Amino acid sequence: TSGEMDKPLISRRLVDSDGSLAEAPSEAPKVGILGSGDFARSLTTRLVGSGFGVVVGSRNPKRMAGLFPSAAQVTFQEEAVGSPEVIFVAMFREHYSSLCSLSSQLAGKILVDVSNPTEQEHLQHRESNAEYLASLFPTCSVVKAFNVISAWTLQSGPRDGNRQVPICSDQPEAKHTVSEMVHAMGFTPVDMGSLVSAREVEAMPLRLLPGWKVPALLTLGLLVFFYAYNFVRDVLHPYLQEGKNKFYKLPVSVVNTTLPCVAYVLLSLVYLPGVLAAALQLRRGTKYRRFPDWLDHWLQHRKQIGLLSFFCAALHALYSFCLPLRRSHRYDLVNLAVKQVLANKSHLWVEEEVWRMEIYVSLGVLALGTLSLLAVTSLPSIANSLNWREFSFVQSTLGFVALVLSTLHTLTYGWTRAFEESRYKFYLPPTFTLTLLVPCVVILARGLFLLPCVSRRLSKIRRGWEKDGAIKFTLPMDHTLAQKTSHV
């Protein structure tokens, strides 16, 4: 029997990313979709879940009907474009011309282009797919949207993907209508301007980690440099000077010696630009002058550099665990035991070496643990749950602690080896002495900034004081206020 129980429990509602229910527009338009591919099916599922009526136009509706939600109507393209005012064009560019027969039915409607060109097509065509669609249907209002949202994100919801949906169109009314739909689907519309911006919007999915290019090249350069440096010292020098074949060290030993050097230097490069920025502000006596472009880009890439540092440190830990598993290591232990027997030595315990090994391993574990905490808090899901003071404490204070622990780890590993003449192979210093240069500069500079005469002036500058400007004031005698100011 029909009654109140026949009505759906959730009607025209959307389960948002935070678990709350967001109402769809009170007069949600009926939406049409031209296309029956994977993206069209995911888009249909999302629209139906958001409370919209969906009509899907397909060239073979009988075969495709079972792939779509039962609440959606799957029919021929001619029938799908009849009543909806907003129609999603989920087709490839080469199939746009097949819709020309529907020009009279599409007149005055809003066409939402969701397509993405390949990299070759993007370079080949001067106009975007949306502009090409607008040229084919001049009587329609074309809107570019949803091309940066994957089919998986549409199915699982915005909590598993990016919320932002760039939108551009030459018609403000059409852009406003699509923006309301984006809101109702749980995403955030971003106005990118007129339809000319569609080429830039279509280029977004083609970019492969644009913010990681410089950090990745920097990491690769450091890997090549330190690997070649360690190869010369640990493999080439014994081969040329003593005739010993130690090329077996290339896959594991040399790599394991290279990775901590790269991780250590990268971690110091995360905090070096902050030191340079503070020094510039002290020299200029103001915070209202822009940093040089190279320093500005360096500051923006600190997160990526830090994550790559953690990656190299984690690999170093794994390689270190594998060192005793090598057959060459077993041979070394056997040879050492044979030498001990031949020399009639029953005890080879060296107290200093034992303590050095215990201390530097412990410091390395602590440094890796602190670096892991930095990497975890850099994730958006974790960072969004922290307020600014908590995030700044983890990334700035604990990050500097990780750098100090790494420095102590390196110093205890080197111990007195830096002063032994035998360690300078081909007159090249030990590798760990090279890695200490940049971190020690950062640590010493941060120590100088803690001096009252320097920290007080830097705090005044960051609170708006200018050396030669009209805004001048003195900080209160209570230093707790100065400690709460943000640090670069």
N, C-alpha and C positions, 0 to 999 in steps of 0.2 A: 504494500500500500504506500501511496505517496504521502509525504509529510515532511516534517522538519528533519528527519533522519536521512532523507534523500539528498539534502544539501551537503556540499563538500565542507569539510572542517576548515580547510585553508583555501580561501578563494581570493584570487588576484593578490596574493601575498608572495613575499620572497624571503627566504631564510637568509639573512645577511651574514657577513663574515663573523660578526661578534655574537651571533646566536639570536639576535633580536629579529622581530618580524617587521619589515618595512612595507608600508602600503604602496601598491602600485597606483598610478594616476586614476582618479575617479572615473575618467572617461578614456580608458586605454583604447587606442585605435586598433582595428583589426590589421594585422601585419601579414604581408605576403612575402614569400621567399622564392626566388627563381634559382633553381639548382637543387641537386639531391646528393651532393657529395658529403664527405665526412664533416666538413665545417658547417654545411647547411643542416645536417642532422643535429649537431651539437648546439647550433644556434636555435633551432626549433625547440629542443629540450629546455634551453634556458628561458626562452620567451614564454613557453607554456607554463613553466614553473613560476614565472613572474606574473602570471595572470593574463597574458595577452592571447587573443585568438589568432591562430596561425593557419595560413593557407599556403601550401607548398605546391609550386608549379614544376612539373617534371615532364620529360618527353615520354616516359613510360611509367605512369602512375601506378599501374597494377603491380608491377614488379617491385617498386620502391615503397609501397604503402606499408609493408611490414617492418621496415627499418626505422620508421618514425614513430613518435609517441601516438598513442591512440587518440589523444585529445586534438591532434593536428589533422587537418584535412589535406589529403594529397590528391591532386587533380592535375589536369592539363594546364599548361602555361597560360593559355587564353582565358581560362576560367579563374586562374589564381590572381590575375591582375585586375579583375573586375571591380570588387568592392573595397579592398584595402587602399588606404591613402599613402601608406609607407610600405615600400617594397625593397627588400634586400636582394641585391644582385650578387649571388654567391657562385659566380662562374669565372672562368678564365677569360683573359682579354680577347683571345682569338674567337670566342663564341659570342661576343657582344653583338656582332652583325646579324646573328640569327634572331635577335629580338626586334629587328627593324620592322617586322611584320606586325608588331604590337604597338607601333608608334601612336596610333589613334587612341588606343585604350590607356596608354601610359601618360598621355598628355595631362599636365597639371599635377602629377603625382610626385612624391619624394622617392628618389632612387638612392639607396645607400650602397655604395661600392665598398665591398669588404675584401677585394682581391689584393694579391701581392705579386709583383713581377719577380722573375728570376734576376740574378745579378747581370746576366747578359742582356736581358730585355730592358732592364733599368738603364744600362749604358747605351743601348741601341736606340730607344725611343726618346725623343726630346720632351714629349708630353707624358704626363702620368696616366695611369689607367682611368682614374676618375675624370680627368680632362677629356680623354678620348670618349668615355661614355657620355659626357655632357655634350660633346660635339655631335654624337649620333642622335641624341634626344634633346634638342634645344628647348622643347616645351616643358621639360621636366626640371625639377630642382634636385641636383645631384649633390650628395653629401658623402664625404670620405670618412669612414669610421670602422672600428672593430678589426682593422687589419693587423694590429699588433697583439691581439688577443688570440691565444691558441685554442684549438678545439677542446683540449683537456681542461683549460681554465674555464671555458664556458660550461662544461659538464660538472666539474667539481666545485665551482664557485670561486669568487675573487680571493678567498682566503688562501688558495693554493697558487696564486699568480699575481701579476701586477694589476692593481685596481684602475690605473689610468687608461683612458681611451681617448687618444687624440682625435679631434673632429675639425674638419674644415669644409667650408661651403661658401658660395657667393650669395646665398639666400639666408638672411638671418632667421626668418621664420622656420625654415626647414631645419636649420642648425639647432634652434631652440627645441623643436619637436623631438629630434633625435637625442638631444641632451637629456630630456625628460625620460626617454626610454632607457638611456644608459643608467640614469639614477635608479630607475625602477628595477633594473637588472642587478643592482648592487655594485656598480662600477662608478668611477669618477670621471666625468667628461673634462677634457682639456681643450679649450678653444685655441686652434692653431691658425685662425684667420680665414682668408679667402681660399678658393679652390686651387690657387696657384701653389699653395703650401702642400698640396697633395703629393707632389714629387718628393718632398722632404719626409713626409709621413710614411710614404711607401719605402723609403730608404732605411727606415728604422729597423725593420726585421732583418735587413741584409747585413747589418753591422755585427761583426763577430767580436764581442767583448772589447768595445772601443776604449774603455778605461783601463784595460789591462795591457795594451800594446807596449807602452813605454816601460812599465814595471817588468813585463816578461822579457823584453830585450835587455834591460839592465841585469836581470837575473841570469839570462843566458850568457851575457858578456862576462859576468863574474865567474860563472861556472867554467867557461872556457879558459879564462885567465888562471884561476887557481888550479884547475886540473893540469894545465900545461906546466905551471910552476912546480906542482908536486911531482909530476912526471919527470921533470928534469932532475929534481933533487933525490927522489926515492927510487927511480928506475934507471934513468940514463947515467947518472953519476956512478953508481956501483958497477954498471956494465962497462963504462969506459975506463974507470980508474982501477977497478979490482977484478974485472972480467967476470963478475957474477951476473947471472941471468935472473933478473927479478921482474920480468914482464908479466908474470902471473899476478902481480899486484894490481894490474890495471882495472880489472872488473870490480873489485871489492875494496881493497885497501886504499887505493888512490882516490876512489870515489868517496869513501868514508872520511878521508882526510879533507876532501874538497867541500863537502856539504856543510860541515859546521862553520867553515870560513865564510861561505856565502851567506848562511843564515845569520851569522854574527854581524857581518858588514851591513846586510840589509836591515837588520833591526836598528843599527846605529843610524842608518840613513832615514829611518822613520822619524827620529827625533832631532836630527841635524837641521832640517829646515826651520823647525820651531826656534832653535837657537839663533839661526841667522836672522829670522824675522824679528826676534826680540832685540838683537844687536842693531838692526836697522832702525827700529823704533827708538832705541836709546840714542842713536847717532843723530837722527832727524829731530828728535824731541816732539814727535807727534805720531798719532795713529791714523791720521786722515790722508796720508799719502799712500798711493797704491804700491804694492810690492812689484819688483820686476816680473815680467811674464814667466821667466824660467822658475823663479821661486814660487810664484802663484801656482803654476802647474805642479810643481814638486809637492806643495802642500796638499793639493787635491788628490795626489796619487799615494798618499801615505797609507791608506787602508789596504790597497792592493799590495804595496811593498811589504807591509806587515804580515799579510796572509801568506805571501810567498816565502817570507822568512820562517814562519811557522811550518810551512810545507817542507822546506829544506831541513829544519831541525827535527821534524818527525821522521824523515827519511834517515837522517843521521842516527837517530835512536834505533831504528829497525836494523840498519846496517851494523851497528855496534853489537846488537844481540846476535847477529849472524857470524861475527868474527870467530868465536870459538868453534863453529861448525865446519870451518874450512879444513881440508886435509893438510894444507901447508902449515896451519897452526899446530896440528897434531905432530907433524914432523919436527917442528921447532921444539915442542915439549920433549919429544924423544931424544933429540940431539942434546938438549940441555941436561937431561937426565944422564945421558952417556958421558958428557963432559964432567958432570958432578962425580960420577963413579970413578972415572979415570984420574981425576984430580984428588980423589980420596977426601971429598968434602961431603959431609953429612948434613950440613945446615947452610942454606943460602938465604936465610931470612934477613932482609934489609929493612930496618924499622922505618927509615925516612921514606923509602919508596912505598911501603905499605900505607903509611898515613897519607902520603900525597895522593895515591890512587883512591883511597876511601873519600878524601875530601873533595877531589875534583869530580868524581862520579856523583856524589851527593849534590854538589852545586849544579851540576848539569841537569839532574832530575828536577831540582827546584826551578831552574830557569825554564825548562821545557813545560813544567806545570803552569807556571805563571804566564808563559807565552800562549798556552792552550786557553787559559781564561780570557786573554785578550782576543784570541781568534773567535771564541764562542760569543763574546759580547759584541763583536762587530756584525753578527748576523742581524738582519732587520727584525726578525721576530723577537730576539732577545733585547736588542737595543731599544725597541719601542716600549718595552716594559720598564725601562730605567728612566729616572728623571735626569736632568742635565748634570747635576752634581755627582750622581752615582756613575754616570757614563764617563764624565771627565776624570773622576777618581780612578776608575779602572784603566782607561786608555792612557792617561797621563802619569799618574803616580805609580800604579802597578806596572805600567810599561817601562818606566824608568827603573823600577826595581828589577824587572826582568833583564834590562841592559846591564845593571850592576852585577847581578848574579852571573850573567854570561861572561862578564869581564873577569870576575873572580874565578870562574870555571876555567877560562883560558889561562889565567896567570898561574893557577895551581897545576895545570897541565904542563905548562912550560917550565915552571919552577926555576932552576938555575941553568937550564939548557941554553938560554939566550947568551950566556957568557962562556960557553964552551966552544973552543976553536973548531972542534971536529964537526959541529953542527952547521958550519958555514960551508956548504958544498958548492963548488964553483963560485965561491965568495958570495953566495946568496944566503941571506939570513933565513932562519926558520920561518915557516909559514905563519905560525901564530903571532910572531912579532909584527908582521905586516897588518894582520887583522886588528891589532890593538890600537893602531894609529887613530882612526876615525872615532871609535867608541871613547877613547880616553879624552879626545878633544871635546866631545859632547858632555861627558861627565864633568870635566873641569869647568866648562862653560856654565853648566847648570849649577855647579857649586858656587861660581862667582855671582850668579844671579840671586843666590840666597843671601848674599851679604846685605845688611840693612841699607847701606847707602845706595846700592844698585836696585834692590827689590822695591824700595820705597819710590824711587823715581820711575821705575817701570810700571808700578801700580798706578801712579798718578797719570802717566801717559795713557794707559788703557782705560782710565776713567774719564778721559776727555781733556786732560791738561795738555797745553801746547807750550813749547819753549818760547816761541816768538809770537804767539797768538793772543787774542783778547781773553780767552778762557783760561784763567789761572786760579788755582785754589790749593789749599794744603789739606792733606789727609789728617784725620783725627789721630791722636796719640795712641789710641787703641789699635794694635796691630792685627786684631782678629778680623777687622773689616777688610784690611788689605789682603789677608789670606783667602777671603771668599771671592776675590776677583778672579775672573777666568784667566787662564794662561794659554798661550799659543802652543 
